[in-house]
Amino acid sequence: MGILRIIFSWPEPPKPYQAVISRKSNAMNIQPGKIQELEIFDINETGIVLGNPVYPILLNKREMRGKPQIGQTVKVFVFYNERRELEATIRLPEIQLEEIAAFRVKNVNEIGAFIDIGSSRDILIPNREQREPLEPGMLCVVILKEDNENQRLFASTKLMRYLRNEDISEYKRGDEVDLIIAEKMDLGRRVIINGKHHGVLFRQEIMRTVNTGDKLKGYIRQIENKSITVSTQKEGIELLQDARNRLIEFLTENGGYARLNDDTSPEEIKMRLRMSKKTFKKVAGILFKEGLVELTKIGVKLTKKDLTPGK
């Protein structure tokens, strides 16, 4: 008599969700290195799962306050973890992919330097991406990039490698722009314009002490081919009006008097008034003609103690 064998085939237990998406993430418009809003579709012992079952992104439960709900939308930053899987965090960074910002170096090892961008994972600046060797505590201006092949985010201080000034037609002379002070040059400073283009700020156009990473307003001076020069001062009538108000304000704050005259060095005028000596002499002459100041041998004196800038 034969023996009947019955073989049961049990299904494998479900595996924890893994955020194993990288290039596939584009199908959902999930971009590593970006802040985005994703929907919760599952909550289990592994964590909070965002996105959908095909393209899941894991969020640590400990990061969420209150009781998360299925269908709830969460604002997160998506990054690669140490397993080269995509993960999410609600700790939003100060920089996103392709953006430029300044950070202090946290620590350094044989592969590069690390910076804290304000998220849950430090970012590496590989040795080959350092314009000059970095040390702990140094302030550096970086651009955040994605390494698709190795599935990681990284930062670089070699800004000129990635900023090509391909399309600068949006600018015209006199436009106000946001500047980030970058490396020193023989003629002045390299600057980042509106976070996406590079330009030059000549030394004579720098009206106050600036340091790497400083943010300030600037104005487009000249555009030639792919080169942009900027200034920290306005031009023409706007420059004189701005300088006029600044001189009045300075005099008012200093008891109505300033020991500044034709013999004062350009450097001292620039340091105290944030304007060139040429501009100072022009606006001082304008205020004298308006009867608002007296010009003595040793300085400038307001004729009215309560004069408000702009009047």
C-alpha positions in Angstrom: 0.0 0.0 0.0 1.5 3.3 -1.0 2.0 6.2 1.4 0.3 9.4 0.6 2.5 12.3 1.2 1.0 15.7 1.7 3.4 18.6 1.6 2.3 22.0 2.9 3.9 25.1 1.5 3.8 28.0 4.0 4.2 31.5 2.6 7.3 33.4 3.8 6.6 35.9 6.5 6.5 39.5 5.3 9.8 41.3 5.5 10.1 44.7 7.1 9.7 47.6 4.6 13.0 48.7 3.2 13.5 52.0 1.5 15.5 50.4 -1.3 14.6 53.0 -3.9 17.1 55.2 -5.5 16.8 56.0 -9.2 13.3 54.4 -9.1 12.3 57.2 -6.7 11.8 59.5 -9.7 8.7 57.5 -10.6 7.1 59.0 -7.5 8.9 62.3 -7.7 10.7 61.3 -4.5 14.0 63.1 -4.7 16.9 62.3 -2.3 18.2 65.5 -0.8 14.9 67.3 -1.0 12.3 68.4 1.6 9.0 67.0 0.5 5.6 66.0 1.8 4.8 62.3 1.9 1.8 60.4 3.0 1.8 57.7 5.7 0.5 54.4 4.3 1.6 52.0 7.0 2.7 51.9 10.6 4.4 48.8 12.0 7.1 47.5 14.3 9.7 48.7 11.9 8.6 52.3 11.8 6.4 54.7 10.0 6.2 54.0 6.3 5.7 56.8 3.8 5.0 56.8 0.1 3.4 53.6 -1.1 4.0 49.8 -0.9 6.0 49.8 -4.2 8.2 52.8 -3.2 8.3 52.9 0.6 10.3 55.4 2.7 10.9 54.6 6.3 10.6 57.2 9.1 11.7 56.4 12.7 8.7 56.3 15.1 10.7 58.3 17.7 10.7 61.3 15.5 6.9 61.7 15.4 5.1 63.4 18.2 1.6 62.5 19.1 -0.1 59.5 17.4 0.6 59.3 13.6 -2.4 58.2 11.4 -2.6 56.4 8.1 -3.2 58.9 5.4 -1.5 61.7 7.3 0.9 63.9 5.3 4.3 64.5 6.8 6.9 67.0 5.8 10.3 65.2 5.7 13.8 65.3 4.3 14.8 62.2 2.3 18.4 61.0 2.5 20.5 57.9 2.0 21.3 55.9 5.2 24.4 53.9 5.8 22.9 50.9 3.9 22.4 53.1 0.9 18.6 53.0 1.3 16.4 56.0 1.3 15.1 57.1 4.7 13.1 60.1 5.9 13.5 62.5 8.8 11.4 65.3 10.1 14.6 67.1 11.1 14.7 69.5 8.2 18.2 70.7 7.0 19.4 74.1 6.2 20.3 73.1 2.7 18.8 71.0 0.0 20.1 69.3 -3.2 21.8 71.7 -5.6 21.7 74.5 -3.0 24.6 76.4 -1.5 25.2 77.3 2.1 28.0 77.7 4.7 28.8 75.2 7.4 31.5 74.5 10.0 33.4 71.3 9.6 32.4 69.0 12.4 35.2 66.4 12.1 37.6 64.9 9.7 38.9 61.4 8.9 40.8 59.7 6.1 38.0 59.9 3.6 37.0 63.5 4.1 35.3 66.1 6.3 31.8 66.0 7.8 29.4 68.8 8.2 26.1 69.0 10.2 23.4 70.4 7.9 20.8 70.4 10.7 19.3 67.0 9.8 19.7 63.6 11.3 22.7 62.6 9.2 26.0 64.4 8.7 27.1 65.0 5.2 30.6 64.0 3.9 32.8 66.4 1.9 35.1 63.8 0.2 38.8 64.7 0.0 38.5 65.0 -3.8 35.7 67.5 -3.4 37.7 69.9 -1.2 39.1 73.0 -2.8 41.6 73.1 0.0 42.2 70.7 2.9 39.5 71.1 5.6 40.0 71.0 9.3 37.6 70.8 12.2 36.0 74.2 13.0 36.7 75.6 9.6 33.8 77.5 7.9 33.3 76.4 4.3 30.8 77.2 1.5 29.4 74.0 -0.1 27.0 72.8 -2.6 24.9 69.7 -1.9 25.0 67.0 -4.6 23.8 63.4 -5.2 26.1 60.5 -6.1 23.7 58.3 -8.1 26.2 55.5 -8.6 27.1 55.1 -4.9 23.7 56.2 -3.7 24.7 58.9 -1.3 24.5 62.6 -0.8 27.7 64.5 -0.6 28.9 68.1 -0.4 31.6 69.9 -2.3 33.6 73.1 -1.8 34.6 73.1 -5.5 31.8 75.3 -6.4 33.1 76.3 -9.9 33.0 72.6 -10.9 29.2 72.7 -10.6 28.2 76.4 -11.2 28.7 77.0 -14.9 26.7 80.2 -15.3 25.0 78.6 -18.3 21.9 80.8 -18.1 22.4 84.3 -16.6 19.9 86.1 -18.9 17.6 86.7 -15.9 20.0 89.4 -14.6 20.4 92.9 -15.7 22.5 95.8 -14.4 21.2 97.2 -11.2 19.3 94.1 -10.1 19.3 93.5 -6.4 20.5 90.0 -5.6 21.4 87.8 -2.6 25.1 87.1 -2.1 27.0 84.5 -0.2 30.7 85.4 0.4 32.9 82.5 -0.9 36.7 82.2 -1.3 39.2 85.0 -1.5 40.6 86.2 -4.8 43.5 88.5 -5.6 41.0 91.1 -6.7 38.4 90.6 -4.0 35.9 87.8 -3.3 34.2 85.1 -5.2 30.4 85.3 -4.4 27.4 83.1 -5.0 24.5 84.9 -6.5 21.0 83.9 -5.6 22.3 80.5 -4.6 22.9 79.3 -8.2 25.4 81.5 -10.1 28.9 82.7 -9.3 30.4 86.2 -9.6 33.1 88.5 -8.4 32.9 91.2 -5.8 35.9 93.5 -6.3 37.8 94.7 -3.2 37.0 98.4 -3.8 33.3 97.5 -3.8 33.4 95.8 -0.4 32.2 98.5 2.1 32.6 96.5 5.3 34.5 93.5 6.6 33.2 90.3 5.2 33.9 86.7 6.0 33.4 83.4 4.2 29.7 82.4 4.5 28.4 85.9 5.1 25.1 86.7 3.5 24.4 90.2 2.2 22.5 92.1 -0.5 24.3 93.1 -3.6 23.7 94.7 -7.0 24.5 93.5 -10.5 27.2 95.7 -12.0 28.3 94.0 -15.2 27.5 90.9 -17.2 29.9 89.8 -19.9 29.6 86.3 -21.5 29.4 84.1 -18.4 31.1 86.5 -16.0 29.2 88.6 -13.5 30.5 91.4 -11.3 28.5 92.7 -8.4 28.7 95.5 -5.9 27.3 96.1 -2.4 26.3 99.6 -3.4 23.5 100.9 -5.5 24.2 103.1 -8.5 23.5 106.6 -9.6 20.7 108.6 -7.8 19.8 105.5 -5.7 23.4 105.3 -4.5 23.5 109.0 -3.5 20.1 108.8 -1.8 21.1 105.7 0.2 24.5 107.3 1.1 22.8 110.5 2.1 20.5 108.7 4.5 23.3 106.7 5.9 25.4 109.8 6.6 22.5 111.5 8.3 21.9 108.4 10.4 25.6 108.2 11.3 25.7 111.8 12.3 22.5 111.5 14.4 23.8 108.5 16.2 27.1 110.2 17.0 25.7 113.4 18.6 25.4 115.3 15.3 29.1 115.3 14.5 31.7 113.2 12.7 35.4 113.9 12.4 35.6 113.1 8.7 36.9 115.4 6.1 39.0 115.6 2.9 42.1 114.4 4.7 40.4 111.3 6.1 41.6 108.1 4.5 39.3 106.1 2.1 39.7 103.1 4.4 38.4 104.9 7.5 35.4 106.3 5.6 34.6 102.9 4.2 34.9 101.3 7.6 32.7 103.9 9.4 30.2 104.8 6.7 30.2 101.8 4.3 30.7 104.1 1.3 33.6 105.3 -0.8 35.4 108.5 -0.1 34.2 109.8 -3.4 30.5 109.1 -2.5 31.1 110.7 1.0 32.3 113.9 -0.5 29.4 114.0 -2.9 26.7 113.5 -0.3 28.4 115.8 2.2 28.3 118.5 -0.5 24.6 117.8 -1.2 23.7 118.1 2.4 25.7 121.3 2.7 23.8 122.8 -0.2 20.5 121.8 1.4 21.6 123.6 4.6 21.4 120.4 6.6 25.1 120.2 7.6 28.1 122.5 8.2 31.5 121.5 6.7 34.3 122.4 9.0 38.1 121.9 8.6 38.0 118.8 10.8 34.5 117.3 10.2 30.8 117.4 9.4 28.2 118.8 11.7 24.4 118.5 11.5 22.6 121.8 11.7 19.5 120.0 13.3 19.9 117.5 16.1 16.5 115.8 15.4 16.9 115.4 11.6 15.5 112.1 10.5 17.2 110.2 7.6 15.2 110.5 4.4 13.7 114.0 5.2 
